[in-house]
């Protein structure tokens, strides 16, 4: 019974997600859903990319949080339009929330839209928001066993970014182990290492993102559910 | 409609949780539900407490993970009985899962039962498992804004443990800020700072836990839902 209900919710979600994706593709916007644990460094990662792009790429950000506007304020401080979704308890963003946010956002001229999901390595994996690309962010301080423990989210992404690599000297984190697990779970995923506060590794991610922007195609890749 | 469904699920959960708590109280077992993000250091925190108690307190551990048995193997390596629950995708433990686990566990002589929840700072907050005490673990590497962003889990706990404090020199983490937020959200919570790998701060937590053990009462405090 509970499984049927979950499937129904996901089916309804996916229909709205498909509409979001059509809207975004039609507007020439590449939409990136950023997932990761609380404190994995999602906002800092997005900030680093926005700083790297500077004025060269027009970006906007939708911030998903259970409560508060801390992250949206951080993005706006960079001069980038940000819209905060407060889920009021819900543990993930869903496509209807994003549809509502898209009605509020001025997409004119926007090439790149980041959606920062609620900090959660589990539930957001199941909800297509209508993004074109999905990036999972995992910090070295979370440990090298996380792909084995939370496989679904790693399987659903086009890219996996290991963040906070500047903390590696102080932490027992086996990069080879997690990379082997990620490649086994998701052989097609692009993998990056980033120390976002120092800007290290950011250009490689930016280049990968840019490849998905300037083709002018409206049929960007589609993450969806695997 | 979705809210009603959620309430029904929670009500059914709470009925089973109450039975779990009665069973545990009757057996003289103090049950501690440990919550926190993926990689916040829950297992290492439990390991440090088990090492500190040594043979003086008889303990057992229920490990909750979406997949795998990594954590249960770590606990068993210490000579402590461990039982792994695999949620197969679910983002939190619920009371029926724990009820099933309790049927498998030999509680004879056990004074302290840890339940390590699925790594998730959101969903586990809503599910009473039948524990007597709830501890939230937050690592300094997750950032000092997490109480504001994830208030429910901090409000539901009897204790908040800041972990990985040995990383503080390398991280911009404002302890005063998070402590002020926690005290505002949950004035009654006990607060601890721990560097579990070094054993620092562990005795204080152990002493706090021990106070809930050796009273011989069967009416331990009850975390439940606030």
Interface residues (C-beta under 8 A of the other chain):
Chain A: X2 X5 X9 X37 X38 X39 X40 X65 X66 X67 X68 X70 X89 X91 X118 X119 X120 X121 X122 X123 X139 X141 X142 X143 X145 X146 X148 X149 X150 X151 X152 X164 X166 X167 X170 X171
Chain B: X2 X5 X9 X37 X38 X39 X40 X65 X66 X67 X68 X70 X89 X91 X118 X119 X120 X121 X122 X123 X139 X141 X142 X143 X145 X146 X148 X149 X150 X151 X152 X164 X166 X167 X170 X171
